[in-house]
Amino acid sequence: MTKTPFDSKSTADVVLANLDLSDRTILVTGCSGGIGLETIRALSARGARIIGVARSLDSAQRACARLKSPAAAIACDQSDLRSVERAANTIAERYEKVDAIVANAGITGASTVQTRGSVEMQFLVNYLSHFHLINRLVPKLPDHSGRVVVVSSSASKNQAPKDGILFDDLDGHTHYSASKFYGQSKLALAIFATELARRLGDRGIAVNSLHPGAVKGTDLNRNLTFPLSLVLSVAQLFFKSPEQGAATQSMLVASPVVEQISGKYWEDCQIAEGSKYLSDTAMASRLWQVSNELVARTLKMQA
């Protein structure tokens, strides 16, 4: 098993030290704060051209204005697949190639179920929007050097439903809990990354998923109610810094240390054991089919 020289204390600057990324164009969703903002900062400091994607154009522009290298701000409300479609079209028209994609944006759910169309909101924002955006941009990834990095979570193992994806309850109206459905969305991301790695293997494109660790200063808890929000605020005193939280995804998107490693799940800059469902090819195939159907149906409903 490959072992890198980095660990839980490493920062994005450490894993990218001495790299020249001036020939790379890298897309990062959720770029306006937390580990997304730190990721684009660290990549830009090494010369990468950044496509910064955030919920509003204003927030994306504010994030990109801080960078040292050329950067383009793209608005993409990931709770609205029409917005995802527009963002994908804009990027596809503007760029001949996109060297790497970091699927970083995410939310945690409210205490009561929220849906858009027939899809629970965390599943839509965290997973389905990225499924659609990445698949639309796969043709832009260069063979033998393209990379896709999917920010999953340890919740994919310890919070997701015990039977895996609840295909019969994707709207959350039967089995909903915020924690369980957050875990489900992160499990879907990890399964997607593993399946995408398999599908893109012949092109030599590396696809990996990761748990960034518990990180201070993220706004994932913006939908949490008291007292959970207070508990999380106190717990953050012991979390990773954003610089440390961004390390694993920064390494996977640009470091030669992990070149051509694909289809793995990572924690603390090392290959780790993911959910048992990452090897369930039947679940992966069904998730892919259902996701395509949901995208088509949701876009039609939102038209």
N, C-alpha and C positions, 0 to 999 in steps of 0.2 A: 504494500500500500504506500502511495506517495505521501511523504511527510514534508511540509514546508518549514522554512526557518522562522515562521511567525506564530503568534499565540494570542491569547485573550487580551493581553496588554498592548499588543501592536496597534498602531494608529494607521490611518489612511496614508499619511505622509511616509511612514516607515515602509509600508509594503510597496509604495510607488517610488521609493528613493532612487534617484539617478536615471529614471526612465525619461526618454524623449517620446512624447505622444503627439507631436505636432502633425503627424500624418493621419491621425485618427479622428473620426467623427463619432461621438458617443451620445446616445439618447438616455436621459434619466427621467423617469416619472417621479412625481412627488418631490420636485427639486427645491421647493420653497422653504423647507425647514428641516430640522433634525438631521438624520443621517443622509437624506437626499441632498440637502444643501452642502453638507460636509463632503459628500462624494463628488459633486461637481466642482467644488473649490479645489480639492486635491487633484483631480484630473486636469482641471484648467491650469493649475500651477505647473504641470508638466507639458503644457502646450496643446492639449486636446481641444478640438472644436466641440462645443457642447450644444446639444439640443435639450433645453430645459423645459420640461412639461409640468404644468401645475394646473390647479382647478380654475384659476382666473389668469387672464393675460397680465394683469397688474402684478400679481404675486410672482409669476414667472419672470417678468421683466425686472422686478426688484432683485430677485436672486441672481439673474444673469448679469445685472449691472455691476456686481461685485467681482466679476471674474477677470482674470488676466489675459485670457485667450478669447478668440471670436466665439460668440454665443448667440443662439437664437431662442427666443422665448415663444412657447406654444401653449395656448389655452386648451385644456382638455378636462371637462367635467366628467369624471369616470363613473358617475351615477347615471349618465345619459349616453347611451351608445351612439346616438347621432353626433354628439360632440366628439366621441372617440373616432368615429368615421371621418369627420371633418379634419381632425388632427392628423389622422393617418394619410388622408388625401393630400393635405398641405405638405407633410414631410416627404411623401413619395414624389410629389411634383418638384420639390425644391432641391432634393439631394439625389445624386446619382448613386451613392452608396452610403450606408450607415454601418460603421464597423462593429458597433456593439450596442446592445440595449440593456438597460438596467430597469427591471420592473420593480420599482421601489414603493410606489404610492400605496397607502392603505388606511383603513379606518377600523375602529372597534364599534360594535353595535350598541344600540340603546337597550334599555331594560325591556322594552316592548318591541315586538317585531315591526320592522319597517320594510316595505317592499317597493319596487319600481316595476310596474307590470306584474309579472308572475314570478319575480326573482327577489329573494331576500337581499337586503342592501349590502351586507358585507360580502356575500358571494358575488354580487354584481360589481362592486367597486374594486375589491381586492383581487378577484380572480377573473370574472368573465370579461371585464373591460380590457385586462391585460392579454387574455387569450385572443381577443379580437385585434387589438392593436399590434401585437407581435406577429400574428399570422398575416396581417396585411403588409407588414414590413419585412417579412422573411426574404422576399426576392431582392431586397436591397442589401442584405448581408453578404459580404464577400466570401467565396469559397476558401476553405483552408485557413482562414484567419478570423472570421466572424465569431462573435461571442454573444450569448444571451445569458443574463444573470437574473434569476428570479428570487426575490426576497420573500421567503416563506417564514417559518417560525417553528420553534419547538412545540408550539400549540398544535401543529400538524400531527404530533405524536401523543401529547398528553391532554388535549382538550377536544379533539375531533371526536365525532360519534364512533363508538366501538366497532360498528360494522362498516365504517368507511363513509363514502358519500351517500347522503340520503336522497337518492334520486326521486323518491316518491314524495318528498317534502321540501323542495328547493325554494318554496315560498315561505317556509318557516311557520306555517299556521298550525302544525300538529305537534312538532317536537322542539319548538324554539326555546333556546336560552342563548343569551348574548355570547357567553364563553364558548359553548359548544359550536355555535355557528361561525364564530371567529375561527375556531380550530378547523372547521370544515373548509372554510375559504382558503386557509393556509395549506391544508392537505391537498386541496384541488390544485393549488399553485405548484406544489412539489410533484404531484403526479403528472401535471402538464409538462413541467420541465424535463422529467425523466422520459416521457413519451416523445417530446419534441427532440430531445437528444437522439433518440432512436431514429426518428424520421429524417433528421438532418445529418445523420452519421456519414452518408455517402458524400456529402458536400464538405465534410471536415469542419463543420461549425460546432463549437463547444457550447453546450447548454448545461448550466448547473443551478441548483437551488441552495438556499442557505438560511440559517437562523442568525440574525445579527447580534443576538444577545439582548438583554434588558438594558435599555439606553435612556439616559437622562434627557429631559428636554424635548421629547417628541410630543406631538399632539394627538397621538392615537387615542388618548382618553377623553377626547373632547365630547364624546357622546355618553360618557359614564355619568351616573348620578351619584349624589352623596348617599352613603359614606364611602362607596368604592373609589370615587375620585380622590378623597382624602387619603385613603389607605395607599393608593398608588403614588400620590405625591410624597408621602413619607418614605415609601419603599425606594423611590428614585434616588435617595441619598446614597444607596449602595449599588446603583447601576453603573454601567459603562458610560464613559463620556461619548458624545457624538463622534469625536475623532476615533475612538476605539470601535464604536458601533459600526462605523463606515468601512472598517479595515477589510473585512472578509469580502464584501462586494467589490471594493476597489481592487483588491488582489485578483479576484476572479475575472474582472472585466479587462484588466490590462497587464498583469504581471506575467513575465515569461516563465516564472516558476511553475505555473499551472497550465502552460500551453498544451492544447490538445487533450486535456483531461475533460471528460464530458459525462453527463448522466449521473453525477454524484450530488450528495447532500453534504453541506459543510457547516461546521460551527467553529468559532474561534480560529479561523484560518486553516482548519484541518478537515479532512474528510471524516464524517461522523456517520453514525447509524441513524437512518431516517425511519419513517413509518414503515411498517410491514407492507402497507398497501402500495409502496413505490415499486414493488416487484409484481404487483397484480396486473397482468397485461389485460385481462378481461375488464377490470374496472377502468383502466386507462383508456381502452378502446371505447367503452360506453361513455365515459366522461367527454371524450373528444366529440363523439356523435351528438350527445345531448347538448354540448356547448354550442356546436354549429347550429343546431335547431333553435336553441334559446336566442342566439344572436340574431338569426333571421326573423324569428317571431317578435323579438323585442324591438328591432329596428322598424318592423312593419307597424307595430303598435304605437311607436313614438313618432312615426312619420306625420 
